[in-house]
Amino acid sequence: MKSSIFDNFEEQYLRWIRFICIAMSDEYIDSHFEEIKSHASDIETRLDDFYCTAEQLKQDNHQVIDGYRSNGEQITLITENYDDSIREVFD
């Protein structure tokens, strides 16, 4: 039997765990690109992200959105305000 990350949680916690997919609209990427890039190393340290362009980011973003949508997952799309979009996920 294949193990899962969920094997590490007791049954009482499993009902509180859910998948959340957050993506950015093209318009959001265009108007916030420099701000987005400024957070490039928040989770992982990137030595050089010269290759990261708004167009590449939008293309990658569309692949993620299309992949999750094709599997029936709901996408929270950030269109104007990042913080408000994140708050809506948890409300």
Residue, then its C-alpha position, 0 to 999 in steps of 0.5 A: m500500500k502506498s503511503s500518503i502525507f495524510d498518514n501522518f495525521e490523526e483522524q480528528y485532524l483530517r476533516w480540517i485539511r483541504f486543498i486550496c489552489i490560488a492563482m493570479s490573473d494575467e491582469y494582476i501579474d501585469s500590474h504587480f510583476e515587480e512586487i511578485k518578483s520581489h517575493a521570489s525567495d520567500i519560500e525558496t532561495r533563488l540564486d538568479d531569476f533573470y529568466c522570469t518574465a511576466e509572459q513566462l509567469k503568465q504561461d506557467n500560471h495558465q498551465v497550473i490553472d488548466g491542470y487543476r481545473s481539468n481535474g475538477e479543482q476549484i481555483t481562487l483567482i487573485t484579480e486585484n488585491y492579494d490580501d483580500s483574495i487570501r482572506e476570502v479563501f479562509d472565510 
